[in-house]
């Protein structure tokens, strides 16, 4: 009984609250194109300015950050967990409310088809897009990881800027064009972030460094990246099939842009793999033989924006 009560309370606050049900993207903070452009430009300039300051200061050692990286990981893990649970409950509620219409309406569909292919004419309001908006806002919290990495003198800041900017733009496009397939993408991304950032927080607290865990962290991050890549590829293909089979999925234009951005990140990943493998063959600390997880532990290989860090 108490479990059912807590479940009803969670469902109300995360899926049936009036602020969630009545959400409208067009009336929300950060919903304009100028805001997105200014945000990306400001983020890029801030990163460049911080690098210049460190260069002028001739800083050769990492800046002590104490528990800040661990606290950031905790914030990301908690935010991702709330988004995952809220979106999951909202999906369940939407499917329950729309099941009768789907079964007897003109355009018959199934819950799985709806998750991958929104009907044409879908507008960005309601429960699903509220959590998509919260996910979009969490991307701004994610940007802080770049500054933490620069202060700790981690390599690959330009790749981090490109990656985080692309992820921010994709989240914006999902809302702006009510893009299909975003529900599955957000659920898979937040699930992976809970695991990765939760692990980073635990390692940071355990070691008292506020940082990552070297090869151990890579062993957690890389399987999550591989799972995300596989899930995204399967969902992209399924959505494309449904688009032609059902006469169109909403937001296909944004999906094309999304596909291009994902391809750019994938090329960055492949480039990193080739570059790292080439340097390893020329000779390294392990005589040209590195464990597979360490081979891709360079920040440029971070496809999901999780960050590959070592304890300091």
C-alpha positions as CSV (number, residue, x, y, z in Angstrom):
1,X,0.0,0.0,0.0
2,X,2.7,2.6,0.9
3,X,4.4,1.7,-2.4
4,X,1.3,2.4,-4.4
5,X,0.8,5.7,-2.5
6,X,4.3,6.9,-3.3
7,X,3.8,5.9,-6.9
8,X,0.6,7.9,-7.2
9,X,2.4,10.9,-5.6
10,X,5.3,10.6,-8.0
11,X,3.0,10.3,-10.9
12,X,1.1,13.5,-9.9
13,X,4.2,15.6,-9.4
14,X,6.1,14.3,-12.4
15,X,3.4,13.7,-14.9
16,X,0.0,15.2,-13.9
17,X,0.9,18.5,-12.3
18,X,-0.9,21.4,-14.1
19,X,2.5,23.1,-14.8
20,X,3.6,19.9,-16.6
21,X,0.4,19.2,-18.5
22,X,0.0,22.8,-19.6
23,X,3.6,23.3,-20.7
24,X,4.2,25.2,-23.9
25,X,7.6,25.5,-25.5
26,X,6.9,28.8,-27.2
27,X,6.3,30.5,-23.8
28,X,9.4,29.0,-22.1
29,X,12.7,30.6,-21.3
30,X,15.4,29.9,-23.9
31,X,13.0,28.9,-26.7
32,X,14.2,31.4,-29.3
33,X,16.8,31.0,-32.0
34,X,18.7,34.2,-30.9
35,X,19.0,32.7,-27.4
36,X,20.5,29.5,-28.7
37,X,23.0,31.3,-30.9
38,X,24.0,33.8,-28.2
39,X,24.4,30.9,-25.7
40,X,26.7,28.9,-28.0
41,X,28.8,32.0,-28.9
42,X,29.0,33.0,-25.2
43,X,30.0,29.5,-24.2
44,X,32.7,29.4,-26.9
45,X,34.1,32.8,-26.0
46,X,34.1,32.0,-22.3
47,X,36.1,28.8,-22.9
48,X,38.6,30.7,-25.1
49,X,38.9,33.5,-22.4
50,X,39.6,30.9,-19.7
51,X,42.3,29.3,-21.8
52,X,43.9,32.6,-22.5
53,X,43.9,33.5,-18.7
54,X,45.6,30.2,-17.9
55,X,48.1,30.7,-20.6
56,X,49.0,34.2,-19.5
57,X,49.3,33.0,-15.9
58,X,51.6,30.3,-17.2
59,X,49.8,27.7,-15.2
60,X,51.4,24.3,-15.6
61,X,49.6,22.5,-12.8
62,X,45.9,21.8,-12.5
63,X,43.9,24.3,-10.5
64,X,42.7,22.7,-7.2
65,X,38.9,22.4,-7.4
66,X,38.3,20.3,-4.3
67,X,34.8,18.7,-4.4
68,X,33.5,20.8,-7.3
69,X,33.8,18.0,-10.0
70,X,32.2,15.5,-7.7
71,X,29.4,17.8,-6.9
72,X,28.8,18.6,-10.6
73,X,28.7,14.8,-11.2
74,X,26.1,14.5,-8.4
75,X,24.0,17.3,-9.8
76,X,24.1,15.7,-13.3
77,X,23.2,12.3,-12.0
78,X,20.3,13.6,-9.9
79,X,19.0,15.7,-12.8
80,X,19.2,12.8,-15.2
81,X,17.4,10.5,-12.8
82,X,14.5,12.9,-12.3
83,X,14.2,13.5,-16.1
84,X,14.3,9.8,-16.8
85,X,11.6,9.0,-14.2
86,X,9.5,12.0,-15.1
87,X,9.6,11.2,-18.8
88,X,8.9,7.5,-18.2
89,X,5.8,8.3,-16.1
90,X,4.7,10.9,-18.7
91,X,5.0,8.4,-21.5
92,X,2.9,5.9,-19.5
93,X,0.3,8.5,-18.8
94,X,0.2,9.6,-22.5
95,X,-0.1,6.1,-23.8
96,X,-2.9,5.3,-21.3
97,X,-4.9,8.4,-22.2
98,X,-4.4,8.0,-26.0
99,X,-4.8,4.2,-26.3
100,X,-8.5,4.4,-27.2
101,X,-7.9,7.0,-29.9
102,X,-5.0,5.1,-31.4
103,X,-7.1,1.9,-31.6
104,X,-10.2,3.5,-33.2
105,X,-8.9,6.6,-34.9
106,X,-8.2,7.0,-38.6
107,X,-4.4,6.7,-38.2
108,X,-4.0,3.6,-36.1
109,X,-0.8,3.2,-34.3
110,X,0.9,1.4,-31.4
111,X,2.8,2.8,-28.4
112,X,6.1,1.8,-29.9
113,X,5.3,3.5,-33.3
114,X,4.3,6.6,-31.4
115,X,7.5,6.7,-29.4
116,X,9.6,6.6,-32.6
117,X,7.3,8.5,-35.0
118,X,5.1,11.4,-33.8
119,X,2.1,12.1,-36.1
120,X,2.3,15.0,-38.5
121,X,1.1,18.2,-36.9
122,X,2.4,17.4,-33.4
123,X,3.1,20.6,-31.4
124,X,5.6,21.1,-28.6
125,X,3.3,21.3,-25.6
126,X,2.3,18.9,-22.8
127,X,4.0,16.3,-20.6
128,X,6.5,14.8,-23.1
129,X,7.8,18.2,-24.2
130,X,8.1,19.5,-20.7
131,X,10.7,16.8,-19.9
132,X,12.3,17.4,-23.2
133,X,12.6,21.0,-22.2
134,X,14.1,20.1,-18.8
135,X,16.6,17.9,-20.6
136,X,17.5,20.9,-22.8
137,X,18.1,23.0,-19.7
138,X,20.3,20.2,-18.2
139,X,22.6,20.6,-21.3
140,X,23.5,24.1,-19.9
141,X,24.5,22.4,-16.6
142,X,26.5,20.0,-18.7
143,X,28.5,22.8,-20.3
144,X,30.2,23.5,-16.9
145,X,32.2,20.3,-17.4
146,X,34.2,21.9,-20.1
147,X,35.4,24.7,-17.7
148,X,36.2,22.1,-15.0
149,X,38.3,20.1,-17.5
150,X,40.2,23.2,-18.6
151,X,41.0,24.3,-15.1
152,X,42.4,20.8,-14.5
153,X,44.5,21.1,-17.7
154,X,42.7,18.3,-19.6
155,X,43.4,18.0,-23.3
156,X,40.9,18.4,-26.1
157,X,39.0,21.6,-25.1
158,X,38.1,22.4,-28.8
159,X,36.6,19.0,-29.2
160,X,34.6,19.4,-26.0
161,X,33.2,22.8,-27.2
162,X,32.2,21.2,-30.5
163,X,30.6,18.2,-28.9
164,X,28.6,20.1,-26.2
165,X,27.5,22.8,-28.7
166,X,26.2,20.1,-31.0
167,X,24.3,18.3,-28.2
168,X,22.8,21.6,-27.1
169,X,21.6,22.4,-30.6
170,X,20.1,18.9,-31.0
171,X,18.1,19.3,-27.8
172,X,16.8,22.7,-29.1
173,X,15.8,21.2,-32.4
174,X,13.9,18.4,-30.7
175,X,11.6,21.0,-29.1
176,X,11.5,23.6,-31.9
177,X,10.3,21.1,-34.5
178,X,8.6,18.5,-32.2
179,X,11.0,16.0,-33.6
180,X,10.1,12.3,-33.6
181,X,12.3,9.8,-31.8
182,X,13.3,12.2,-29.1
183,X,11.6,10.2,-26.3
184,X,13.7,7.2,-26.8
185,X,16.9,9.3,-27.2
186,X,16.3,11.2,-23.9
187,X,15.5,8.0,-22.0
188,X,18.6,6.3,-23.2
189,X,20.8,9.4,-22.7
190,X,19.6,10.1,-19.2
191,X,19.9,6.4,-18.2
192,X,23.5,6.4,-19.3
193,X,24.2,9.7,-17.5
194,X,22.8,8.4,-14.2
195,X,25.3,5.5,-14.4
196,X,28.3,7.5,-15.6
197,X,27.9,10.5,-13.4
198,X,26.8,8.5,-10.4
199,X,30.0,6.4,-10.8
200,X,32.1,9.6,-11.1
201,X,30.6,11.0,-7.9
202,X,31.2,7.8,-6.0
203,X,34.8,7.6,-7.2
204,X,35.4,11.3,-6.4
205,X,34.1,10.9,-2.9
206,X,35.9,7.6,-2.3
207,X,39.3,8.9,-3.4
208,X,38.8,12.4,-1.9
209,X,39.8,13.9,-5.2
210,X,36.6,15.1,-6.7
211,X,37.7,13.6,-10.0
212,X,37.2,10.6,-12.2
213,X,38.7,7.2,-11.9
214,X,41.2,6.6,-14.7
215,X,40.8,3.3,-16.6
216,X,37.9,2.3,-14.2
217,X,36.0,5.4,-15.3
218,X,36.7,4.6,-19.0
219,X,35.5,1.1,-18.4
220,X,32.1,2.6,-17.4
221,X,31.9,5.4,-19.9
222,X,32.8,3.5,-23.1
223,X,30.2,0.8,-22.7
224,X,27.6,3.5,-22.1
225,X,28.8,5.3,-25.2
226,X,28.6,2.1,-27.3
227,X,25.1,1.4,-26.0
228,X,24.0,4.9,-26.8
229,X,25.4,4.7,-30.3
230,X,23.8,1.3,-30.9
231,X,20.4,2.5,-29.6
232,X,20.5,5.8,-31.6
233,X,21.4,3.9,-34.8
234,X,18.6,1.4,-34.3
235,X,16.0,4.1,-33.5
236,X,17.1,6.2,-36.5
237,X,16.6,3.3,-38.9
238,X,13.3,2.4,-37.3
239,X,12.0,6.0,-37.5
240,X,13.1,6.3,-41.2
241,X,11.2,3.1,-42.0
242,X,8.1,4.4,-40.2
243,X,8.4,7.7,-41.9
244,X,7.9,6.1,-45.3
245,X,5.5,3.4,-44.1
246,X,3.1,5.7,-42.3
247,X,3.2,8.7,-44.6
248,X,5.5,10.8,-42.6
249,X,6.9,11.5,-39.1
250,X,6.8,14.9,-37.5
251,X,10.0,17.0,-37.5
252,X,11.8,15.1,-40.3
253,X,13.7,18.3,-41.3
254,X,15.1,18.6,-37.8
255,X,15.9,14.8,-37.9
256,X,18.1,15.3,-41.0
257,X,20.0,18.1,-39.2
258,X,20.2,15.9,-36.1
259,X,21.6,13.1,-38.3
260,X,24.3,15.4,-39.7
261,X,25.4,16.5,-36.2
262,X,25.5,12.9,-35.0
263,X,27.6,12.0,-38.1
264,X,30.0,14.8,-37.3
265,X,30.4,13.5,-33.7
266,X,30.9,10.0,-35.0
267,X,33.6,11.2,-37.4
268,X,35.3,13.0,-34.4
269,X,35.2,9.7,-32.5
270,X,36.7,7.8,-35.5
271,X,39.4,10.4,-36.0
272,X,40.3,10.2,-32.3
273,X,40.4,6.4,-32.6
274,X,42.7,6.5,-35.6
275,X,45.0,9.3,-34.1
276,X,45.2,7.5,-30.7
277,X,45.9,4.2,-32.4
278,X,48.6,5.7,-34.6
279,X,50.4,7.3,-31.6
280,X,50.2,4.0,-29.8
281,X,51.8,2.1,-32.7
282,X,54.7,4.6,-32.7
283,X,55.5,3.6,-29.1
284,X,53.9,4.4,-25.7
285,X,54.3,3.7,-22.1
286,X,53.1,0.2,-22.5
287,X,55.3,-0.6,-25.5
288,X,52.6,0.0,-28.1
289,X,50.1,-2.2,-26.3
290,X,47.4,-0.4,-24.4
291,X,44.2,-1.9,-22.9
292,X,41.2,-1.2,-25.2
293,X,39.5,1.1,-22.6
294,X,42.6,3.3,-22.3
295,X,42.9,3.4,-26.1
296,X,39.8,5.5,-26.2
297,X,40.1,7.4,-22.9
298,X,41.2,10.6,-24.6
299,X,38.6,13.5,-24.2
300,X,38.2,13.8,-28.0
301,X,36.8,10.2,-28.0
302,X,34.0,11.2,-25.7
303,X,31.0,10.9,-28.0
304,X,28.3,11.4,-25.3
305,X,29.8,14.3,-23.5
306,X,30.5,12.3,-20.3
307,X,34.2,13.3,-20.1
308,X,37.1,10.9,-19.7
309,X,39.1,12.0,-16.7
310,X,41.7,10.7,-14.4
311,X,42.0,11.3,-10.7
312,X,44.4,14.1,-9.7
